[in-house]
Amino acid sequence: MIRIIWKITKVLLLLLLLLVAGVAGFLLFAPVLGGSADEQSAALIERSPNHDGDKFVNSIPTSVSTPDADEPMDVWGMISPPAGKNPSVPLPSKPFDSATFSDGDVVWLGHSTILLKTDGLTVLTDPVFYNASPIPFTVRPFPVQVPTTIEQLPAIDVVTISHDHYDHLDYKAIVELDSKVGRYLVPLGVKAHLQKWGVADDKIVELDWYDAVNHQSLTFTMAPSRHFSGRSIRRATTLWGSWIIKSSALKIYFSGDSGYFDELKKIGEQFGPFDLAFIENGAYNLNWTQIHMMPEEGVQAAIDLNAKVFFPIHWGKYDLSSHGWAEPVIRAKKAAVERGVALASPLIGEVFTPTDYPVGEWWLDVQ
């Protein structure tokens, strides 16, 4: 009996060692985790006023989690969602045709991925098309009736990245997109991930908060957001931010991920008014109120930014919190009506312009 127990113990120990070795190997070598800053990037990071010598910090004290909140995190509800939390049928969508995508057009591809064309130049934000997790098949996008694939996209002049979380920086998408992309604009430190994935150094520009770069007639300014970063155990080794995109015809604000903070008013005063503001509106929880906006705060942000049209993003693609899939837009729409804020609500894949945009409540028809 003792020998049998000892043999079982040895087998279990061996399995445990193999598991530990596998996890360690994944953390060390899996390309999805990204890379480490080279000498040039490290020097930029070290000089940043937003880096404390160890990590990047927010402009005001910020906690990633507020455990004293009244809303406990339902982790199991995210792993195994109850009926009704996620859509039970593919979400309605429109087929995207790059041949008819014209100057001034905008299309939402779900979550925080926006394709827009202005001054004849095409811009893509936070391109995420696949799994929003380093572990395959764990955080998959909701099905849509007519998905837009990377192959259907036109040539892209500029890709902007807000931060390196998996639902904003998609390893597989970057690899597939790269041949179409002329330039990447990224926060400090994020260049290392793209380098790891085979993107040429001369295609990548790293920016700090309030740095600006021109691409032909477009001006891109990376502004602060109130959030954090990280693709593995360590947090805040890369910067996070929002984007201001200015062309001869348009001024656009893209929030990335952010908790509500007074810097939004400063951005509105300095760079507004904005023709269109893409503001995060999903994956919120009372435990995360300092790093994600609640829907009503997103409406207030649109007011602070002096935005003519508010477009709620960061919803409708992944199950990333305890709320139902359509709750973000339902709450945002209600608050926008109450505050007199114009809200654009196109279908995924539906092309619109900042002056001619859908306002229907299509999510009410989804079971």
WOBEL-V506479 format. One record per pair of residues at least 6 apart in sequence whose ideal C-beta (glycine too) atoms are under 8 Angstrom apart, sorted by the first residue. I is the first residue (numbers start at 1). J is the second residue. If there is no record, write none. Layout:
# WOBEL-V506479
i->(I	I)
j->(J	J)
This chain:
# WOBEL-V506479
i->(26	27	27	27	30	31	31	31	32	32	32	33	33	33	34	34	34	34	34	34	34	34	35	35	35	35	36	37	37	37	37	37	38	38	38	41	41	41	41	41	44	44	44	45	45	45	45	46	48	48	48	48	49	50	50	50	50	50	50	51	51	51	55	55	55	55	56	56	56	56	56	56	56	56	57	58	58	58	58	59	59	59	59	59	60	60	60	62	62	62	62	62	63	64	64	64	64	64	65	65	66	66	66	66	66	67	69	69	69	69	70	71	71	71	71	72	73	73	73	74	77	77	78	78	78	78	81	84	85	85	85	86	86	86	86	87	87	87	87	87	87	88	89	89	89	90	90	90	90	91	91	91	91	91	91	91	92	92	92	92	92	92	92	93	93	93	93	93	93	93	93	93	94	94	94	94	94	94	95	95	95	96	96	96	96	96	96	97	98	98	98	100	101	101	101	101	101	101	102	103	103	103	103	104	104	104	104	104	104	105	105	105	105	105	106	106	106	106	106	106	106	106	106	107	107	107	107	107	107	107	107	107	108	108	108	108	108	108	108	109	109	109	109	109	110	110	110	110	110	110	111	111	111	111	111	111	111	111	111	111	111	111	112	112	112	112	112	112	112	112	112	112	112	112	112	113	113	113	113	113	113	114	114	114	114	114	114	114	115	115	115	115	115	115	116	116	116	116	117	118	118	118	118	118	118	119	119	119	119	119	119	121	121	121	121	121	121	121	122	122	122	122	122	123	123	123	123	123	123	123	124	124	124	124	124	124	124	125	125	125	125	125	125	126	126	126	126	126	126	127	127	127	127	127	127	128	128	128	128	128	128	128	129	129	129	129	129	129	129	130	130	130	130	130	131	131	131	131	131	131	131	132	132	132	132	132	132	132	132	133	133	134	134	134	139	139	139	139	139	140	141	141	142	142	142	142	142	144	144	146	148	148	150	150	150	150	153	153	154	155	155	156	156	156	156	157	157	157	157	158	158	158	158	158	158	158	158	159	159	159	159	159	160	160	160	160	160	160	160	161	161	161	161	161	161	161	162	162	162	162	162	162	162	162	162	162	162	163	163	163	163	163	163	163	163	163	163	163	163	164	164	164	164	164	164	164	164	164	165	165	165	165	166	167	167	167	168	168	169	169	169	171	171	174	174	174	175	175	178	178	178	181	182	183	183	183	183	184	184	184	184	184	185	185	185	185	185	185	185	186	186	186	186	186	187	187	187	187	187	187	187	187	187	188	188	188	188	188	189	189	189	189	189	190	190	190	191	191	191	192	193	193	194	195	195	205	207	207	207	207	208	208	209	209	209	209	209	210	210	210	210	211	211	212	212	212	212	213	213	214	217	217	218	218	218	219	219	219	220	220	220	220	221	221	221	221	222	222	222	222	223	223	223	223	223	223	223	224	224	224	224	225	225	225	225	225	225	225	226	226	226	226	226	226	226	227	227	227	227	227	227	227	228	228	228	228	229	229	229	229	229	229	230	230	230	240	240	241	242	242	242	242	242	242	243	243	243	244	244	244	244	244	244	245	245	245	245	246	246	250	250	250	251	251	251	251	251	252	252	252	252	252	252	253	253	253	253	253	253	253	253	253	253	254	254	255	255	255	255	255	255	255	256	257	257	257	257	258	258	258	258	259	259	259	259	259	259	260	260	260	260	260	264	264	264	265	267	267	268	268	268	268	268	269	272	272	272	273	273	273	273	274	274	274	274	275	275	275	275	275	276	276	276	276	276	276	277	277	277	277	277	277	277	278	278	279	279	279	279	279	279	279	279	279	279	280	280	280	280	280	280	281	281	281	281	281	281	281	281	281	281	282	282	282	282	282	282	282	282	282	283	283	283	283	283	283	284	284	284	284	284	284	284	285	285	285	285	288	293	294	295	295	295	295	295	295	295	296	296	296	298	298	298	298	299	299	299	299	299	299	300	302	302	302	303	303	307	308	308	309	309	309	309	309	310	310	310	310	310	310	311	311	312	312	312	312	312	314	315	315	315	315	316	316	316	316	316	319	326	326	329	329	330	332	333	333	333	335	336	336	337	342	343	344	344	344	344	345	345	345	345	345	345	346	346	346	347	347	350	352)
j->(33	33	232	233	134	171	196	197	134	171	231	134	231	232	164	169	171	192	193	196	197	231	192	193	195	196	192	45	189	191	192	237	191	192	195	188	189	191	192	206	188	206	208	51	56	188	189	53	56	188	208	239	208	56	57	59	208	209	239	57	188	239	234	235	236	237	188	189	229	236	237	238	239	240	236	224	226	227	228	209	224	226	261	263	226	261	262	226	228	259	290	291	290	228	235	288	290	291	287	288	286	287	288	289	290	287	285	286	287	289	286	285	286	287	322	287	285	287	322	322	85	322	319	320	321	322	319	324	319	324	325	142	319	324	325	142	143	325	326	366	367	367	143	366	367	142	143	144	145	142	143	144	145	316	348	366	144	145	347	348	362	365	366	144	145	146	147	148	347	348	349	350	146	347	348	349	350	351	146	148	349	107	109	148	152	349	351	152	152	153	154	351	107	115	117	122	154	351	117	117	118	119	120	117	118	249	250	353	354	116	117	351	352	353	114	115	116	117	276	351	352	353	354	114	115	116	148	346	349	350	351	352	114	311	313	346	348	349	350	115	129	148	348	349	141	142	144	316	317	348	126	128	132	141	167	282	313	314	315	316	317	318	125	126	128	162	167	168	254	256	257	278	280	313	314	124	125	126	127	128	129	123	124	125	126	254	278	313	122	123	124	125	153	156	122	123	245	252	123	218	245	247	249	250	252	216	217	218	247	248	249	157	158	215	216	217	218	247	154	155	156	157	158	156	157	158	159	160	218	245	153	156	158	159	160	177	181	159	160	162	243	254	278	160	161	162	168	169	256	150	159	170	173	174	177	166	167	168	169	170	173	317	141	149	150	170	172	173	176	140	141	170	172	173	137	138	139	140	166	170	172	139	140	141	166	167	170	318	320	139	166	166	231	232	166	167	318	319	320	318	317	318	316	317	318	319	325	348	349	349	348	349	173	176	177	180	177	180	180	180	182	177	180	181	182	182	183	215	216	181	182	183	184	185	215	218	220	177	181	183	184	185	184	185	186	220	243	245	254	168	169	184	185	186	187	190	168	187	225	240	241	242	243	254	255	256	257	169	187	190	225	227	229	238	239	240	241	256	257	187	189	190	193	229	230	231	238	240	229	230	231	257	231	283	318	320	256	257	190	193	231	193	197	194	197	199	197	198	197	198	199	203	203	203	204	205	215	194	199	203	204	205	205	207	213	215	220	222	243	194	204	205	206	207	206	207	208	222	229	238	239	240	241	206	207	208	238	239	206	229	237	238	239	206	238	239	201	204	206	238	231	238	204	201	204	213	213	220	222	241	222	239	222	223	224	239	241	221	222	223	224	221	222	219	220	221	222	219	220	220	247	248	245	246	247	244	245	246	243	244	245	246	243	244	246	271	241	242	243	244	241	242	243	244	263	267	271	241	242	263	267	240	241	242	255	256	257	258	258	259	260	261	263	290	291	240	256	257	258	259	291	292	235	236	240	291	235	236	237	238	239	240	236	237	238	256	257	256	253	254	255	256	258	267	253	254	256	251	252	253	254	267	271	251	252	253	254	252	271	275	276	354	271	272	273	274	275	274	275	276	277	278	354	267	271	272	274	276	277	278	279	305	307	277	278	277	278	279	280	293	301	313	280	280	291	292	314	280	291	292	293	288	289	290	291	292	293	293	294	297	300	301	301	304	305	304	304	305	274	304	305	306	307	306	305	306	307	305	306	307	308	305	306	307	308	307	308	309	354	355	307	308	309	311	344	354	301	302	305	307	309	310	311	311	313	293	298	301	302	305	307	310	311	312	313	292	293	298	312	313	314	293	295	298	312	313	314	315	328	329	332	312	313	314	315	316	320	321	323	328	292	314	315	318	320	321	292	293	294	295	321	323	328	292	321	322	323	321	301	331	312	327	328	329	331	332	335	331	332	335	310	312	332	335	310	332	335	336	339	341	339	310	336	341	339	341	341	342	354	342	343	344	354	357	332	336	341	342	343	344	343	344	328	329	332	343	345	328	325	326	328	329	325	326	329	348	363	325	363	366	345	363	363	343	343	345	361	341	342	343	343	359	359	352	357	358	359	357	358	359	360	361	362	352	357	358	358	362	358	358)
